[in-house]
Amino acid sequence: MLVLSIAVFSAVLLLGDAQPSTSQNTMIQQLYETIRAVALPNAGAASTKRLVLIIPGKFLYERDYYPGAAYVNFVSNPNQGTFQQIPPIKEQNLFRLVDVIPGIDPLQGAESGESFSVIYNYILGQMDIVGFDQLTSESKVRTTESTTFLRTVVTDPSDATRQLTRWELYRRYENLYQEERARLEEEIEIQRTTRSSIDYQIWFQRQYPQLQAQVDGAYMDWIVNGDKELVELYRARLDATSIANELLEAKAAVRASGVPSLDRSTTIYPVDFTPSNWYTYLKDPTLGMDGEQAAIKIGELQSRITFLEAIRDYDVASNCPSLVTEINTMESSFNTSRDMVSSGANSLMGQRCECIIERYTGGADSECSDLDSSSDSSTANLEDASAKFQVLSALRAARDGDEDAINELIADVQGQLDSITAELRGRGYGVPDAALSAGFSITEPPEAWLSFSFSTATASTVRSSYRSSYSATDRVRSFGWVQRSSTTSISSSVSSAYSAISNSAFSVSGEILRVTVKYPWFRASLFRSTKLKLRSETTQVSPGLPDNADDDRDFVDAVVDGTYLLPQYVTGLLLARNVTLRFQVSSSVASSFVSESNVRSASASYGPFCMSARYRTSSRTTSQSSFRASTSSSGLNINIPGTQQIGYYTEVVPRFPNIDG
């Protein structure tokens, strides 16, 4: 695991849209270089591979992108169980996550609101062949006729609802034919390897003609429905190496890949991610248990295992003559807890009905408040009853001398413990210190995640490689503490606490992960061609990386100085988790911030690290937040465990059009 320590300058408090100072611009550059050194170590001063930060970042929630355990299990074991697909809503969300055009400035990489797929489709529609007007009359007519014929939209003979170009229809039936051939070969191989020689020969004589007939039928469909002979004739009239054929294939790929969104407002296209299971790292910060709850739960489970092991290893026959009495006492206690669970369940359902009626009729919401309280109480009673039942079962097993039964109970509790650990550690939550101090062992995070850290203590060791004009104040409008929304106004005492925090020495650490993005329908090679142009001479796609560019700023300046449709495209997402901010402030300042963070409904960020939060309200008995603030001997600690996106990896599109080569 790579750990990089590097310095940045101290933060400056910003509220609203306050302009950053010159020193703050320098600090932002240092922060960007720190993260880029870890996230994109091979990028030079001037490179087509870029990293742009989102300031502030955004949390990626499990409920939006996680495709479900059934799909994840199928991908892990495709030969077991039934075939599973990503739910359409999750597939749509995954596509929209990367169907963006990020900002050019590496410190202002938030998406512009433009759709990458829409812009790419528009560019394809505007592309034309260079020198087409200079072609001979005969060649020009032949190319026009061939292209028009292949791009003509027709109805699929086997499906009246399907509209495809002749080229797409040809490819569709070609694929069906190839699939039938592959199925035939696979079946023959299976029978050959599983049957005896005589049985295989008998099977082949009886079944092969039928299987071959299916292949022949698919080939006939290709000839008839796919108009095979005529399509290949027109295709042959095009130069197989010409850019016209490549452009035709690119348009066909886009058309064949798109499906309507669920609301029919846009088109959704497939996207490939590496690692393909990156969404398993997501964890809703506002769902599940926080660190304190996890510490309590882990402690309870550890204690239960210790207790069960003591019962198993104790010499009951010699040392516990009153075991029957103990069993009767525990049985009575368990029955009491069980009755409380049953009674609580009936009461809970009644309150749920009242809550639904209140919300439907616009009531005072008091019943819903009672429902929250009863729900917490019922959960506690259920856990208590479960624990007592385990102890009762262990005592009965000890009475009967059944050690295996006790071991099964211990294994069940250990499974619960392992599940909590995997959830906390595998999705971004660290195992609580209280559990670690008790000797609880954990595994290291996956190697795909890289650790990073920087501190103001070593600020002098870093020199910015950018010119002093880089990211001028008119382009950087938010860094440091940004109070973006709040249910109440900020008091002077809170403002003073924020100022003290922003002017203090601090350090940041965390883990980052690169998720590579590929669009199967996107043809980047088109933009490297010198044989293509756009129909409008005033329209430009990208200036490309300037010749003899000294640094990334030259590319930024080139884009800003012109109007370009697609100067760069996304090749990856930069995710962060387990981010910890440490500020050296007085105990009173730290306590003030912790107190405010528990009662104030607000959303704040520190650089690219977002701390979106939802706090306790009058109708809720528990608080929910995506970060945890605590005091320490050195000041204030803020832990942001959840996974969030803090940037985009992008690739610079070559200069296009580039007719001169």
C-alpha positions, 0 to 999 in steps of 0.5 A: 500500500502506497503512503505519500506524505506531502504538505499543504498550506493551512486552510482559510475559512470560506462562507458562501461564495467568498473569494479565496486568497492568493495563499489559498490558491497555492494551497489548493494547487498543493492539495491537487498535486498531492492527490495526483501524485498518488492517483496518477503517478505516471502523468507528466507535466504535460500529458493527455492523461488528466485528473480533475477534482470535484470541489466539493465531492459527492457521496455515492450511495449504496441504494443508488448503485449497488445492483443487489446481492443476487447479481453480485453472487452471479458475477462471482460464480457465473456457473452457479444459480440462475442468470442475473442482470443488473436491475434497470434503475441501477444500470441507468444510474451507473451510466448517468454517473459517467455520462458527463463532460467534466470541467477543464480546470483540474480544480473545478472538475464538476460536471458541466451539465452536458451529456457525453453521449449526446455530444458524441452522437451530435459529433458523429452526425456532423462528421464528413469525409475530407476530400469527398468533393474531389472524388471522381464522379463515379467513385463519389456516386458509388460511395454515396449509394453504398453509404445510403443503402447501408444506413437506411432504417428498415423493419426487422422481418422477425420483429415488427417493433424493431427498427434497424439500419440494413447494416445493423440487421445484417450484423444481428443475423450474422451474430445469431448464426455464429451463436448457433454454430458455437452452440453446435460445437459446444454440444458436440464437445460435451457429448464427446467428452462425457459419453463412451465411444460407442454411445457418442457415435450413436448420439452423433448419427441421431442428433447431429442432423437436427442440430446442423439443421438449426445452424442451417436455418440460422444461416438462411435467416441471415441470407433472407432476413439480414439481406446478406448478399446485397449488404455484402455487395454494397459493403464491397463497393466501399474501400475496406480500409476507408474511413467511411467504413469506420464511420459507418461502424461507429454509428452502428455501434451507438445505435445498436447499444442504446436503450430508452431510459425508464422515463423515456426521456433519454437514451442509456448506453452500457458502460464497463468498469474496472474493478467491475465490483467497485460498487461493493465498496459503497456504504450509505453513511446515513444507514446502518451502524456508526462507529459507536454502535459498532463498538457496542455491538462488537463488544456484545458479540465478543462477550457472548462468545466468551460466555459460551466458551466458558459454559462449554469448558466448565465441568458441569457435573462436578461444579454445578449441581444446581444447573437445573435451577439455572436452566429454569431461571433462564427459561423463565427470563427468556419467556418474559423477553419473548412475550415482550417481543410479541406484545411489542410487535402488535403495538408496533403494527398499530402505531405504524397504521396510525403513522400512515394515517397521520401522514396521509391526512397531514396530522401532527406526526406524533404517532410517527414519533412514537413509532420510531421510539417503539421500533428502537425498543422492539429491536432491543427486546428482540436482541435481548431475547435472542441472546437469552435463547442462546444462553439457554440452549448452551445450558441445556447442551451442557446439561446433556454433555453435547459440546458440538451443540455449543460449538455451533452456537459459538460459530453462529455468533462468530459469523455475526461478528465476521459479518459486521467486520466485513461491512465496516472494513470492506465498505469504508468504515474502520473497526472501532478503536475499542474493539482493536484494544480488546485484541480484535483482529482485522484484515488490511483493506484491498490492495486496490485502495491506496493510502494518502496523507499530507500535513502542514508541518512539512509545507516547505518540502513541496514546490508547485509546478504551475505558473503563478497565474494558475487557477486564478481567483475568478475560477476557484470559489470554494475551498476549506469550510463551506457552509452550504445550507443550514436550518439556522443562522450561524452565530458569532461563536460558531463563526469564531470556532470555524475561524480558529479551525481554519487558521490551525495546523492540520493534516488529512489522510485517507484511501483512494481508488481508481475506477476505470471507465470504458464505453464499448460504443465509443470510438476514440480512434475517429478523432485521430483521423486526418480524413474526417472533418465537421460539416461546419467549418466553425465548429471544433471538437478539441484543440488537443494538447498544444505542441511543446506544452510546458504543463497542463495549464497550456491545455486549459488555456487553449480550451478557455480561449476557444469553443470546443464540443469535447476537449476531454472525456472521462476514463475513470472515477477517483473515489475516496473513503476513510478520510480523517481531518485533524486540526490542532485547536484548543479543547474549547473550540473542538468541543464547540464544533462537536456540539454544533455538528450534533444539532445543526442540519448542515452540509459542509466540505473541506476541499474535495472532501464532502461531509453532507449530513442529516442530523437529529430532528424533533421527530427522530430519536437517533441522529444520522450523519456521514461524518463523526467529529470528536475531540482529542488531546491535540484538538479536533478529529473529523472522520468521513468513512463513507465512499465519495467521488472526488474527481474524474480521470480524463483523456485529452481528445486530439486536435480535431478536425486535424485536416493538415495532419 
